[in-house]
C-alpha cells in the first residue's frame, strides 16, 4: 500500500518532458514497460493502473530488480 502511494505521488510530479520506468519485484521482477516511457497523460494513467494492480507476494528479489533497472 505504501509503495503504491509513493509511486502515485512520484507520477504526479512528472512533467511532459520527463521519462519514467517502473520496476516491481517480489520473487519475480516485472516492469511496467520494457524501456523508459514519456510522461504523457496516457502513460501516467496506465502506470497508475499498473500500480493499482500490484499485490505483495513472495519474497524480495531486490538484486534482480536492481539488475533490471540498471540494464537499460
N, C-alpha and C positions, 0 to 999 in steps of 0.2 A: 504494500500500500504506500509506504513512504517513498520507495523508488519510483513508482508510477507518478506520484505527486511531484517529485523532483524533476522527472522527465518532462511533465506537462509545463512546469514552471520554466524550465530551460527552453522549451519550444516557444513559449510566449515571448522570450527575449530576442528571438531571431528576427533579422531584417531580411528583405528580399535579396540583398546582396550576399547573404550568408549561405553556407552549405552545411549539412549535418549528416551524421550517420549514427544509428542506434545498434549497439551490440548487446544482446542479453545472454545470460548464461545461468545454468543450473548444472545438471550433469552434462548437458549438451550446450553448444554455443550456437546461437541463431542471430540473424541480423534482419533489420527492417528492410533494407535493400542491400545489394551486393557491393555497392560503392556509395560514395557521398552523393547527396541529392541537394538541389537548390531548395531554399526555404520559401517555396511558393505556398500560397494558401492551401492548395490542393495537397501538396506533400505534407504540410504540417497537419492537416486534418487526417490524412491517412496514418501518419505517425502517432497521432493521439489515439486513434482507433487501435493501432498496434499495441500501444501501451495499455489501453483498457483491457485487451485480451490476455495480457501477460499474467501468469499464475506461478507462484513459487512451487517448485517441485525438485526433488532430487538433491544432489549435493552442489557444491560451489566450484565449478571449473574455471576459476579466475585466470589461471595460466593460459587456458585455451582462449578465453575472451581477450586477454591482452595480446596474444599472438595474432588473433583475428583483427583486432583494432589496429595493430602496427603493421599489418601485411599490405595495406593499401598505400 
